[in-house]
Structures are given as C-alpha cells and as structure tokens.
Amino acid sequence: MNKGNNEKTIMIVEDDEEFQDLFAMMLEETGYKIIRAYDGTEALKKLEEEKEKPDLIILDILLEAMMGDAFFLHLKRSPEYEDIPIIITSSFSAKDYKDLHTLDPKLVFLEKPFSKETLLKEVKAKLG
C-alpha cells in the first residue's frame, strides 16, 4: 500500500538545532511526519522505539555522541534498516566521504547550505 506525503515519515538526525528546526519546518509544510534525533545514539534508540521505521533519513555527518558516518555504517550493516534511503547533509564536501558511496551508491549528499527546493527535490526523488 502506497503512503501519501501525510503518511511518509522522515527521521532528521541533526545536532544543530537551527538546521533541525529548518529541515523539519520545510518538510512538515509539505505534509511529512518528522522524527527528530540529535545524534546517532538517540536515532538508534528512536528507531528501536518506533512501531514503523522511517521512509527516509536525513543525516548530518558531524554529530556529538555517535557520528553520522558510524550511524550510517550501522544502518547499512543491519538487515532491518539497510533499505532505508539516506540523504547526508554536511558542511564538508561529498568527496570527503567517498567511502560511504561504496556502501550505498544511491546515497545523496547535500552540502550545507542548500535551498528548500533542493531538499524537497531530493526527498521526493528518494521517496518515489
């Protein structure tokens, strides 16, 4: 059964509260349900608590407790979560994280800052 935007859930893993709020606002305006986490450890806990896994994860690389790349690797090595599409956000360039593309060639990398249009375009592309 296909979900409409109103039923699609996106987890935002971002430790910068301003970016967290901005991404959530952009996506909620478009009808997505948002789950927030501020680091990889909290995100893993929320994944385990949620009854349904998110349809997409927007993941910052530089986080406090568990770095985004460690969280990404955990997801890609877990049969339960390996199929969740991920959009990486970072102030650094995508070329700094080439090794992540070997685990997920479809990985989308957005370099901060980016526009609302760019974010929504990539989210829609990932969610089909």
Backbone as JSON Lines, residues from 0, in Angstrom:
{"i":0,"aa":"M","n":[0.85,-1.19,0.0],"ca":[0.0,0.0,0.0],"c":[0.89,1.24,0.0]}
{"i":1,"aa":"N","n":[0.71,2.12,-0.95],"ca":[1.49,3.36,-1.02],"c":[0.98,4.37,-0.02]}
{"i":2,"aa":"K","n":[1.92,5.04,0.61],"ca":[1.57,6.1,1.55],"c":[1.6,7.44,0.82]}
{"i":3,"aa":"G","n":[0.71,8.34,1.18],"ca":[0.79,9.71,0.68],"c":[1.79,10.47,1.51]}
{"i":4,"aa":"N","n":[2.11,11.71,1.13],"ca":[3.04,12.53,1.92],"c":[2.65,12.56,3.38]}
{"i":5,"aa":"N","n":[1.34,12.65,3.65],"ca":[0.88,12.76,5.03],"c":[1.24,11.54,5.86]}
{"i":6,"aa":"E","n":[1.5,10.43,5.21],"ca":[1.81,9.22,5.93],"c":[3.29,8.85,5.85]}
{"i":7,"aa":"K","n":[4.07,9.58,5.07],"ca":[5.51,9.3,4.95],"c":[6.22,9.91,6.14]}
{"i":8,"aa":"T","n":[7.15,9.14,6.69],"ca":[7.87,9.58,7.87],"c":[9.35,9.77,7.54]}
{"i":9,"aa":"I","n":[9.88,10.9,7.97],"ca":[11.29,11.21,7.74],"c":[11.95,11.44,9.1]}
{"i":10,"aa":"M","n":[13.05,10.74,9.32],"ca":[13.84,10.97,10.53],"c":[14.95,11.98,10.18]}
{"i":11,"aa":"I","n":[15.05,13.03,10.98],"ca":[16.11,14.01,10.82],"c":[17.1,13.81,11.97]}
{"i":12,"aa":"V","n":[18.34,13.5,11.62],"ca":[19.4,13.31,12.62],"c":[20.37,14.47,12.42]}
{"i":13,"aa":"E","n":[20.23,15.47,13.28],"ca":[20.97,16.73,13.13],"c":[21.18,17.34,14.52]}
{"i":14,"aa":"D","n":[22.42,17.65,14.86],"ca":[22.7,18.19,16.2],"c":[22.59,19.71,16.29]}
{"i":15,"aa":"D","n":[22.56,20.39,15.17],"ca":[22.39,21.85,15.16],"c":[20.89,22.14,15.2]}
{"i":16,"aa":"E","n":[20.44,22.73,16.3],"ca":[19.01,22.94,16.5],"c":[18.39,23.82,15.4]}
{"i":17,"aa":"E","n":[19.13,24.82,14.92],"ca":[18.59,25.68,13.86],"c":[18.36,24.9,12.58]}
{"i":18,"aa":"F","n":[19.34,24.05,12.18],"ca":[19.16,23.23,10.99],"c":[18.04,22.21,11.23]}
{"i":19,"aa":"Q","n":[18.0,21.61,12.41],"ca":[16.95,20.64,12.75],"c":[15.57,21.28,12.57]}
{"i":20,"aa":"D","n":[15.39,22.48,13.13],"ca":[14.11,23.19,13.01],"c":[13.8,23.56,11.56]}
{"i":21,"aa":"L","n":[14.8,24.02,10.84],"ca":[14.62,24.43,9.45],"c":[14.2,23.25,8.58]}
{"i":22,"aa":"F","n":[14.92,22.14,8.69],"ca":[14.57,20.96,7.89],"c":[13.17,20.47,8.24]}
{"i":23,"aa":"A","n":[12.87,20.41,9.54],"ca":[11.55,19.93,9.98],"c":[10.44,20.83,9.43]}
{"i":24,"aa":"M","n":[10.64,22.15,9.52],"ca":[9.64,23.09,9.02],"c":[9.41,22.89,7.52]}
{"i":25,"aa":"M","n":[10.49,22.79,6.76],"ca":[10.37,22.61,5.3],"c":[9.58,21.35,4.96]}
{"i":26,"aa":"L","n":[9.85,20.29,5.7],"ca":[9.23,19.0,5.39],"c":[7.81,18.89,5.94]}
{"i":27,"aa":"E","n":[7.58,19.42,7.12],"ca":[6.23,19.37,7.7],"c":[5.26,20.19,6.87]}
{"i":28,"aa":"E","n":[5.72,21.32,6.32],"ca":[4.87,22.15,5.44],"c":[4.39,21.35,4.24]}
{"i":29,"aa":"T","n":[5.18,20.37,3.83],"ca":[4.85,19.56,2.66],"c":[4.06,18.31,3.03]}
{"i":30,"aa":"G","n":[3.83,18.11,4.32],"ca":[2.97,17.02,4.76],"c":[3.67,15.78,5.29]}
{"i":31,"aa":"Y","n":[4.97,15.85,5.51],"ca":[5.69,14.7,6.04],"c":[5.63,14.67,7.56]}
{"i":32,"aa":"K","n":[5.6,13.48,8.12],"ca":[5.72,13.3,9.57],"c":[7.21,13.27,9.89]}
{"i":33,"aa":"I","n":[7.6,13.94,10.98],"ca":[9.02,14.07,11.32],"c":[9.33,13.39,12.65]}
{"i":34,"aa":"I","n":[10.44,12.65,12.65],"ca":[11.02,12.12,13.88],"c":[12.36,12.84,14.01]}
{"i":35,"aa":"R","n":[12.63,13.42,15.18],"ca":[13.87,14.15,15.39],"c":[14.83,13.38,16.29]}
{"i":36,"aa":"A","n":[16.11,13.45,15.94],"ca":[17.17,12.92,16.8],"c":[18.36,13.86,16.65]}
{"i":37,"aa":"Y","n":[19.11,14.02,17.73],"ca":[20.22,14.96,17.72],"c":[21.59,14.31,17.59]}
{"i":38,"aa":"D","n":[21.64,12.98,17.61],"ca":[22.89,12.26,17.34],"c":[22.55,10.81,16.99]}
{"i":39,"aa":"G","n":[23.57,10.05,16.59],"ca":[23.34,8.68,16.16],"c":[22.81,7.77,17.25]}
{"i":40,"aa":"T","n":[23.26,7.97,18.47],"ca":[22.8,7.15,19.59],"c":[21.3,7.34,19.82]}
{"i":41,"aa":"E","n":[20.87,8.6,19.85],"ca":[19.45,8.89,20.02],"c":[18.64,8.36,18.84]}
{"i":42,"aa":"A","n":[19.19,8.48,17.64],"ca":[18.49,7.99,16.45],"c":[18.28,6.48,16.51]}
{"i":43,"aa":"L","n":[19.3,5.74,16.93],"ca":[19.16,4.29,17.05],"c":[18.09,3.93,18.07]}
{"i":44,"aa":"K","n":[18.09,4.64,19.19],"ca":[17.08,4.39,20.23],"c":[15.68,4.65,19.68]}
{"i":45,"aa":"K","n":[15.53,5.75,18.94],"ca":[14.21,6.07,18.38],"c":[13.79,5.06,17.32]}
{"i":46,"aa":"L","n":[14.75,4.56,16.53],"ca":[14.42,3.53,15.54],"c":[13.87,2.29,16.23]}
{"i":47,"aa":"E","n":[14.48,1.92,17.34],"ca":[14.02,0.75,18.08],"c":[12.66,0.97,18.73]}
{"i":48,"aa":"E","n":[12.37,2.22,19.15],"ca":[11.11,2.53,19.82],"c":[9.94,2.67,18.85]}
{"i":49,"aa":"E","n":[10.22,3.15,17.64],"ca":[9.14,3.4,16.68],"c":[8.49,2.09,16.24]}
{"i":50,"aa":"K","n":[7.2,2.12,16.08],"ca":[6.47,0.94,15.62],"c":[6.75,0.67,14.14]}
{"i":51,"aa":"E","n":[7.01,1.74,13.41],"ca":[7.26,1.64,11.98],"c":[8.53,2.4,11.65]}
{"i":52,"aa":"K","n":[9.39,1.81,10.82],"ca":[10.64,2.5,10.51],"c":[10.36,3.67,9.55]}
{"i":53,"aa":"P","n":[11.23,4.69,9.61],"ca":[11.01,5.85,8.73],"c":[11.2,5.49,7.26]}
{"i":54,"aa":"D","n":[10.57,6.27,6.41],"ca":[10.68,6.06,4.97],"c":[11.99,6.64,4.42]}
{"i":55,"aa":"L","n":[12.59,7.56,5.18],"ca":[13.8,8.25,4.75],"c":[14.5,8.81,5.98]}
{"i":56,"aa":"I","n":[15.84,8.88,5.93],"ca":[16.61,9.51,6.99],"c":[17.46,10.63,6.39]}
{"i":57,"aa":"I","n":[17.37,11.81,6.99],"ca":[18.25,12.93,6.64],"c":[19.28,12.99,7.76]}
{"i":58,"aa":"L","n":[20.54,12.82,7.39],"ca":[21.59,12.58,8.37],"c":[22.75,13.55,8.23]}
{"i":59,"aa":"D","n":[23.03,14.28,9.3],"ca":[24.22,15.11,9.36],"c":[25.4,14.19,9.68]}
{"i":60,"aa":"I","n":[26.56,14.5,9.14],"ca":[27.74,13.66,9.39],"c":[28.4,13.99,10.73]}
{"i":61,"aa":"L","n":[28.56,15.27,11.03],"ca":[29.26,15.67,12.26],"c":[28.26,15.81,13.4]}
{"i":62,"aa":"L","n":[28.24,14.81,14.27],"ca":[27.32,14.77,15.4],"c":[28.11,14.57,16.69]}
{"i":63,"aa":"E","n":[27.45,14.8,17.81],"ca":[28.11,14.68,19.11],"c":[28.35,13.22,19.53]}
{"i":64,"aa":"A","n":[27.33,12.54,20.03],"ca":[27.52,11.23,20.67],"c":[27.97,10.13,19.7]}
{"i":65,"aa":"M","n":[27.24,9.9,18.64],"ca":[27.62,8.92,17.62],"c":[27.66,9.66,16.3]}
{"i":66,"aa":"M","n":[28.82,9.7,15.68],"ca":[28.98,10.42,14.42],"c":[28.05,9.86,13.35]}
{"i":67,"aa":"G","n":[27.69,10.71,12.4],"ca":[26.77,10.31,11.35],"c":[27.29,9.18,10.49]}
{"i":68,"aa":"D","n":[28.61,9.16,10.21],"ca":[29.13,8.07,9.39],"c":[29.06,6.74,10.12]}
{"i":69,"aa":"A","n":[29.26,6.74,11.45],"ca":[29.13,5.5,12.24],"c":[27.68,5.03,12.25]}
{"i":70,"aa":"F","n":[26.74,5.96,12.38],"ca":[25.32,5.63,12.34],"c":[24.95,5.07,10.97]}
{"i":71,"aa":"F","n":[25.43,5.71,9.92],"ca":[25.21,5.26,8.54],"c":[25.7,3.83,8.36]}
{"i":72,"aa":"L","n":[26.93,3.55,8.8],"ca":[27.5,2.21,8.67],"c":[26.67,1.19,9.44]}
{"i":73,"aa":"H","n":[26.21,1.55,10.63],"ca":[25.36,0.66,11.42],"c":[24.09,0.31,10.65]}
{"i":74,"aa":"L","n":[23.46,1.33,10.05],"ca":[22.22,1.09,9.3],"c":[22.47,0.18,8.1]}
{"i":75,"aa":"K","n":[23.53,0.45,7.35],"ca":[23.79,-0.31,6.13],"c":[24.22,-1.75,6.4]}
{"i":76,"aa":"R","n":[24.66,-2.02,7.64],"ca":[25.05,-3.38,8.01],"c":[23.94,-4.12,8.74]}
{"i":77,"aa":"S","n":[22.8,-3.47,8.91],"ca":[21.68,-4.05,9.64],"c":[20.58,-4.45,8.66]}
{"i":78,"aa":"P","n":[20.26,-5.74,8.58],"ca":[19.2,-6.18,7.65],"c":[17.87,-5.45,7.88]}
{"i":79,"aa":"E","n":[17.62,-5.05,9.11],"ca":[16.36,-4.38,9.43],"c":[16.29,-2.96,8.87]}
{"i":80,"aa":"Y","n":[17.44,-2.3,8.74],"ca":[17.44,-0.88,8.35],"c":[18.19,-0.57,7.07]}
{"i":81,"aa":"E","n":[18.86,-1.56,6.46],"ca":[19.73,-1.3,5.33],"c":[19.02,-0.7,4.11]}
{"i":82,"aa":"D","n":[17.7,-0.92,4.01],"ca":[16.96,-0.45,2.83],"c":[16.4,0.96,3.0]}
{"i":83,"aa":"I","n":[16.58,1.58,4.17],"ca":[16.06,2.94,4.36],"c":[16.94,3.91,3.56]}
{"i":84,"aa":"P","n":[16.34,4.68,2.66],"ca":[17.14,5.66,1.91],"c":[17.66,6.76,2.84]}
{"i":85,"aa":"I","n":[18.85,7.25,2.52],"ca":[19.5,8.25,3.37],"c":[19.97,9.41,2.51]}
{"i":86,"aa":"I","n":[19.74,10.61,3.04],"ca":[20.32,11.83,2.46],"c":[21.28,12.37,3.5]}
{"i":87,"aa":"I","n":[22.55,12.49,3.12],"ca":[23.58,13.02,4.01],"c":[23.64,14.53,3.84]}
{"i":88,"aa":"T","n":[23.73,15.25,4.95],"ca":[23.94,16.7,4.91],"c":[25.23,17.0,5.67]}
{"i":89,"aa":"S","n":[26.0,17.95,5.16],"ca":[27.25,18.29,5.82],"c":[27.76,19.64,5.31]}
{"i":90,"aa":"S","n":[28.57,20.27,6.13],"ca":[29.25,21.49,5.71],"c":[30.48,21.14,4.88]}
{"i":91,"aa":"F","n":[30.86,19.86,4.92],"ca":[32.01,19.39,4.15],"c":[31.56,18.91,2.78]}
{"i":92,"aa":"S","n":[32.5,18.69,1.91],"ca":[32.22,18.25,0.55],"c":[31.96,16.74,0.49]}
{"i":93,"aa":"A","n":[31.19,16.32,-0.49],"ca":[30.9,14.9,-0.68],"c":[32.17,14.1,-0.93]}
{"i":94,"aa":"K","n":[33.17,14.71,-1.55],"ca":[34.4,13.97,-1.85],"c":[35.14,13.55,-0.58]}
{"i":95,"aa":"D","n":[34.84,14.2,0.55],"ca":[35.44,13.8,1.82],"c":[34.85,12.5,2.35]}
{"i":96,"aa":"Y","n":[33.76,12.06,1.76],"ca":[33.06,10.87,2.25],"c":[32.82,9.85,1.14]}
{"i":97,"aa":"K","n":[33.76,9.73,0.23],"ca":[33.62,8.8,-0.9],"c":[33.38,7.36,-0.45]}
{"i":98,"aa":"D","n":[33.98,6.97,0.69],"ca":[33.83,5.6,1.17],"c":[32.38,5.23,1.49]}
{"i":99,"aa":"L","n":[31.56,6.21,1.84],"ca":[30.16,5.93,2.13],"c":[29.41,5.53,0.86]}
{"i":100,"aa":"H","n":[29.84,6.07,-0.29],"ca":[29.19,5.72,-1.57],"c":[29.42,4.26,-1.95]}
{"i":101,"aa":"T","n":[30.52,3.66,-1.46],"ca":[30.74,2.26,-1.77],"c":[29.71,1.37,-1.09]}
{"i":102,"aa":"L","n":[29.22,1.8,0.07],"ca":[28.17,1.04,0.77],"c":[26.79,1.32,0.21]}
{"i":103,"aa":"D","n":[26.6,2.51,-0.33],"ca":[25.29,2.9,-0.87],"c":[25.5,3.82,-2.07]}
{"i":104,"aa":"P","n":[25.62,3.23,-3.27],"ca":[25.86,4.05,-4.47],"c":[24.75,5.07,-4.76]}
{"i":105,"aa":"K","n":[23.56,4.85,-4.2],"ca":[22.43,5.77,-4.42],"c":[22.39,6.89,-3.39]}
{"i":106,"aa":"L","n":[23.4,6.93,-2.52],"ca":[23.46,7.93,-1.46],"c":[23.45,9.34,-2.04]}
{"i":107,"aa":"V","n":[22.61,10.19,-1.47],"ca":[22.55,11.6,-1.87],"c":[23.27,12.4,-0.8]}
{"i":108,"aa":"F","n":[24.12,13.32,-1.25],"ca":[24.91,14.15,-0.34],"c":[24.59,15.61,-0.62]}
{"i":109,"aa":"L","n":[24.05,16.32,0.36],"ca":[23.74,17.74,0.21],"c":[24.71,18.55,1.05]}
{"i":110,"aa":"E","n":[25.43,19.44,0.38],"ca":[26.38,20.3,1.08],"c":[25.66,21.54,1.59]}
{"i":111,"aa":"K","n":[25.77,21.79,2.91],"ca":[25.13,22.96,3.51],"c":[25.88,24.22,3.09]}
{"i":112,"aa":"P","n":[25.18,25.3,2.87],"ca":[23.72,25.45,2.88],"c":[23.12,25.03,1.54]}
{"i":113,"aa":"F","n":[21.88,24.6,1.57],"ca":[21.16,24.26,0.34],"c":[19.75,24.81,0.46]}
{"i":114,"aa":"S","n":[19.07,24.92,-0.66],"ca":[17.75,25.54,-0.69],"c":[16.66,24.53,-0.32]}
{"i":115,"aa":"K","n":[15.51,25.08,0.03],"ca":[14.33,24.26,0.31],"c":[13.98,23.44,-0.92]}
{"i":116,"aa":"E","n":[14.08,24.06,-2.09],"ca":[13.74,23.37,-3.34],"c":[14.65,22.16,-3.56]}
{"i":117,"aa":"T","n":[15.95,22.34,-3.27],"ca":[16.9,21.24,-3.43],"c":[16.56,20.1,-2.48]}
{"i":118,"aa":"L","n":[16.29,20.43,-1.22],"ca":[15.94,19.41,-0.24],"c":[14.68,18.66,-0.66]}
{"i":119,"aa":"L","n":[13.64,19.39,-1.01],"ca":[12.37,18.75,-1.38],"c":[12.5,17.91,-2.64]}
{"i":120,"aa":"K","n":[13.29,18.37,-3.59],"ca":[13.53,17.61,-4.83],"c":[14.2,16.27,-4.5]}
{"i":121,"aa":"E","n":[15.21,16.29,-3.65],"ca":[15.92,15.06,-3.29],"c":[15.05,14.13,-2.45]}
{"i":122,"aa":"V","n":[14.26,14.69,-1.55],"ca":[13.36,13.88,-0.73],"c":[12.34,13.2,-1.62]}
{"i":123,"aa":"K","n":[11.74,13.94,-2.53],"ca":[10.73,13.35,-3.44],"c":[11.36,12.28,-4.33]}
{"i":124,"aa":"A","n":[12.58,12.52,-4.79],"ca":[13.28,11.52,-5.63],"c":[13.53,10.24,-4.85]}
{"i":125,"aa":"K","n":[13.92,10.37,-3.6],"ca":[14.2,9.19,-2.76],"c":[12.93,8.43,-2.4]}
{"i":126,"aa":"L","n":[11.83,9.16,-2.2],"ca":[10.6,8.52,-1.77],"c":[9.72,8.05,-2.93]}
{"i":127,"aa":"G","n":[10.11,8.41,-4.13],"ca":[9.38,7.95,-5.32],"c":[8.15,8.7,-5.68]}
